[in-house]
């Protein structure tokens, strides 16, 4: 994800949906952290703003997690 951060950010800006399925303990947490970093860096947001952006994506059902 980090290697393609600019592209992922562009996808999000164009309305992409992100689905995360799998391990809740490690993988899902890592994906959350990486997405927040991408949003903060490429969206030029503070960490709290990036977290709010990710929460907004979840509220819009554009960031969906099916973790176990």
Backbone as JSON Lines, residues from 0, in Angstrom:
{"i":0,"aa":"X","n":[0.82,-1.19,0.0],"ca":[0.0,0.0,0.0],"c":[0.87,1.25,0.0]}
{"i":1,"aa":"X","n":[1.92,1.24,0.78],"ca":[2.78,2.42,0.86],"c":[3.45,2.71,-0.47]}
{"i":2,"aa":"X","n":[3.8,1.66,-1.2],"ca":[4.46,1.86,-2.5],"c":[3.52,2.5,-3.51]}
{"i":3,"aa":"X","n":[2.24,2.33,-3.34],"ca":[1.24,2.87,-4.25],"c":[0.37,3.92,-3.58]}
{"i":4,"aa":"X","n":[0.92,4.6,-2.59],"ca":[0.15,5.54,-1.77],"c":[-0.51,6.64,-2.59]}
{"i":5,"aa":"X","n":[0.19,7.23,-3.54],"ca":[-0.39,8.31,-4.34],"c":[-1.57,7.81,-5.15]}
{"i":6,"aa":"X","n":[-1.45,6.62,-5.68],"ca":[-2.54,6.04,-6.47],"c":[-3.74,5.71,-5.58]}
{"i":7,"aa":"X","n":[-3.48,5.16,-4.41],"ca":[-4.56,4.85,-3.47],"c":[-5.29,6.13,-3.08]}
{"i":8,"aa":"X","n":[-4.54,7.19,-2.79],"ca":[-5.15,8.46,-2.44],"c":[-6.02,8.97,-3.6]}
{"i":9,"aa":"X","n":[-5.52,8.87,-4.81],"ca":[-6.3,9.3,-5.98],"c":[-7.59,8.48,-6.09]}
{"i":10,"aa":"X","n":[-7.5,7.19,-5.85],"ca":[-8.7,6.34,-5.88],"c":[-9.72,6.8,-4.85]}
{"i":11,"aa":"X","n":[-9.24,7.06,-3.62],"ca":[-10.14,7.52,-2.56],"c":[-10.82,8.82,-2.94]}
{"i":12,"aa":"X","n":[-10.06,9.74,-3.51],"ca":[-10.6,11.03,-3.91],"c":[-11.65,10.88,-5.02]}
{"i":13,"aa":"X","n":[-11.51,9.82,-5.81],"ca":[-12.46,9.58,-6.91],"c":[-13.63,8.7,-6.47]}
{"i":14,"aa":"X","n":[-13.69,8.33,-5.17],"ca":[-14.84,7.6,-4.67],"c":[-14.67,6.1,-4.5]}
{"i":15,"aa":"X","n":[-13.44,5.64,-4.44],"ca":[-13.18,4.2,-4.3],"c":[-13.74,3.66,-2.99]}
{"i":16,"aa":"X","n":[-14.02,2.37,-3.02],"ca":[-14.44,1.62,-1.84],"c":[-13.28,0.72,-1.43]}
{"i":17,"aa":"X","n":[-13.09,0.57,-0.11],"ca":[-12.02,-0.27,0.42],"c":[-12.65,-1.34,1.3]}
{"i":18,"aa":"X","n":[-12.35,-2.59,1.01],"ca":[-12.84,-3.71,1.8],"c":[-11.65,-4.42,2.41]}
{"i":19,"aa":"X","n":[-11.69,-4.62,3.72],"ca":[-10.62,-5.31,4.43],"c":[-11.2,-6.56,5.06]}
{"i":20,"aa":"X","n":[-10.65,-7.7,4.7],"ca":[-11.11,-8.98,5.24],"c":[-9.91,-9.74,5.79]}
{"i":21,"aa":"X","n":[-10.08,-10.31,6.97],"ca":[-9.01,-11.13,7.51],"c":[-8.76,-10.91,8.99]}
{"i":22,"aa":"X","n":[-7.53,-11.08,9.36],"ca":[-7.06,-11.06,10.73],"c":[-7.27,-9.71,11.42]}
{"i":23,"aa":"X","n":[-8.06,-9.71,12.48],"ca":[-8.36,-8.47,13.2],"c":[-7.2,-8.01,14.07]}
{"i":24,"aa":"X","n":[-6.4,-8.93,14.58],"ca":[-5.35,-8.55,15.52],"c":[-4.22,-7.77,14.87]}
{"i":25,"aa":"X","n":[-3.73,-8.21,13.76],"ca":[-2.56,-7.57,13.16],"c":[-2.88,-6.89,11.83]}
{"i":26,"aa":"X","n":[-3.35,-7.65,10.87],"ca":[-3.52,-7.13,9.52],"c":[-4.49,-5.95,9.46]}
{"i":27,"aa":"X","n":[-5.64,-6.07,10.06],"ca":[-6.64,-5.0,10.0],"c":[-6.1,-3.72,10.64]}
{"i":28,"aa":"X","n":[-5.42,-3.86,11.75],"ca":[-4.83,-2.69,12.42],"c":[-3.77,-2.05,11.54]}
{"i":29,"aa":"X","n":[-2.94,-2.87,10.9],"ca":[-1.91,-2.35,10.0],"c":[-2.52,-1.61,8.81]}
{"i":30,"aa":"X","n":[-3.6,-2.15,8.27],"ca":[-4.27,-1.49,7.14],"c":[-4.83,-0.15,7.59]}
{"i":31,"aa":"X","n":[-5.47,-0.1,8.75],"ca":[-5.99,1.16,9.29],"c":[-4.87,2.2,9.39]}
{"i":32,"aa":"X","n":[-3.78,1.8,10.03],"ca":[-2.67,2.72,10.23],"c":[-2.08,3.19,8.9]}
{"i":33,"aa":"X","n":[-1.93,2.28,7.96],"ca":[-1.37,2.63,6.66],"c":[-2.3,3.56,5.9]}
{"i":34,"aa":"X","n":[-3.59,3.28,5.92],"ca":[-4.54,4.17,5.24],"c":[-4.53,5.56,5.87]}
{"i":35,"aa":"X","n":[-4.48,5.63,7.18],"ca":[-4.43,6.94,7.83],"c":[-3.17,7.69,7.46]}
{"i":36,"aa":"X","n":[-2.05,6.99,7.35],"ca":[-0.81,7.62,6.95],"c":[-0.91,8.15,5.52]}
{"i":37,"aa":"X","n":[-1.46,7.35,4.63],"ca":[-1.64,7.77,3.23],"c":[-2.54,9.0,3.16]}
{"i":38,"aa":"X","n":[-3.64,8.97,3.89],"ca":[-4.58,10.08,3.89],"c":[-3.92,11.34,4.44]}
{"i":39,"aa":"X","n":[-3.17,11.2,5.53],"ca":[-2.5,12.34,6.13],"c":[-1.46,12.94,5.19]}
{"i":40,"aa":"X","n":[-0.63,12.08,4.62],"ca":[0.47,12.58,3.78],"c":[-0.04,13.15,2.46]}
{"i":41,"aa":"X","n":[-0.87,12.4,1.76],"ca":[-1.29,12.83,0.43],"c":[-2.46,13.8,0.48]}
{"i":42,"aa":"X","n":[-3.24,13.74,1.55],"ca":[-4.33,14.69,1.72],"c":[-3.91,15.92,2.49]}
{"i":43,"aa":"X","n":[-2.65,15.91,2.93],"ca":[-2.09,17.02,3.71],"c":[-2.96,17.35,4.92]}
{"i":44,"aa":"X","n":[-3.27,16.29,5.69],"ca":[-4.09,16.43,6.88],"c":[-3.28,16.08,8.12]}
{"i":45,"aa":"X","n":[-3.65,16.66,9.23],"ca":[-3.08,16.27,10.52],"c":[-3.55,14.85,10.81]}
{"i":46,"aa":"X","n":[-2.85,14.14,11.69],"ca":[-3.28,12.77,12.03],"c":[-4.74,12.69,12.47]}
{"i":47,"aa":"X","n":[-5.2,13.65,13.24],"ca":[-6.6,13.62,13.67],"c":[-7.55,13.83,12.48]}
{"i":48,"aa":"X","n":[-7.16,14.66,11.53],"ca":[-7.96,14.86,10.33],"c":[-8.02,13.61,9.47]}
{"i":49,"aa":"X","n":[-6.89,12.9,9.4],"ca":[-6.85,11.64,8.64],"c":[-7.74,10.6,9.29]}
{"i":50,"aa":"X","n":[-7.73,10.55,10.62],"ca":[-8.59,9.6,11.34],"c":[-10.06,9.94,11.09]}
{"i":51,"aa":"X","n":[-10.39,11.23,11.09],"ca":[-11.77,11.65,10.8],"c":[-12.16,11.3,9.38]}
{"i":52,"aa":"X","n":[-11.25,11.46,8.44],"ca":[-11.51,11.13,7.04],"c":[-11.83,9.63,6.92]}
{"i":53,"aa":"X","n":[-11.03,8.8,7.6],"ca":[-11.25,7.36,7.55],"c":[-12.58,6.99,8.19]}
{"i":54,"aa":"X","n":[-12.93,7.65,9.29],"ca":[-14.24,7.41,9.93],"c":[-15.38,7.82,9.0]}
{"i":55,"aa":"X","n":[-15.19,8.91,8.27],"ca":[-16.21,9.35,7.32],"c":[-16.37,8.32,6.2]}
{"i":56,"aa":"X","n":[-15.25,7.76,5.72],"ca":[-15.34,6.71,4.71],"c":[-16.15,5.53,5.24]}
{"i":57,"aa":"X","n":[-15.9,5.16,6.49],"ca":[-16.64,4.04,7.1],"c":[-18.12,4.38,7.23]}
{"i":58,"aa":"X","n":[-18.43,5.6,7.62],"ca":[-19.83,6.02,7.76],"c":[-20.56,5.99,6.42]}
{"i":59,"aa":"X","n":[-19.81,6.27,5.35],"ca":[-20.37,6.25,3.99],"c":[-20.38,4.84,3.4]}
{"i":60,"aa":"X","n":[-19.94,3.88,4.19],"ca":[-19.81,2.48,3.74],"c":[-18.81,2.33,2.6]}
{"i":61,"aa":"X","n":[-17.83,3.23,2.56],"ca":[-16.76,3.14,1.56],"c":[-15.52,2.49,2.13]}
{"i":62,"aa":"X","n":[-15.49,2.3,3.45],"ca":[-14.42,1.57,4.12],"c":[-15.09,0.54,5.0]}
{"i":63,"aa":"X","n":[-15.04,-0.7,4.55],"ca":[-15.77,-1.78,5.22],"c":[-14.78,-2.83,5.66]}
{"i":64,"aa":"X","n":[-14.91,-3.24,6.93],"ca":[-14.02,-4.26,7.48],"c":[-14.83,-5.5,7.86]}
{"i":65,"aa":"X","n":[-14.34,-6.64,7.42],"ca":[-14.9,-7.94,7.82],"c":[-13.73,-8.71,8.42]}
{"i":66,"aa":"X","n":[-13.49,-8.45,9.69],"ca":[-12.31,-9.0,10.34],"c":[-12.71,-9.94,11.47]}
{"i":67,"aa":"X","n":[-11.85,-10.88,11.77],"ca":[-12.15,-11.87,12.79],"c":[-10.9,-12.21,13.57]}
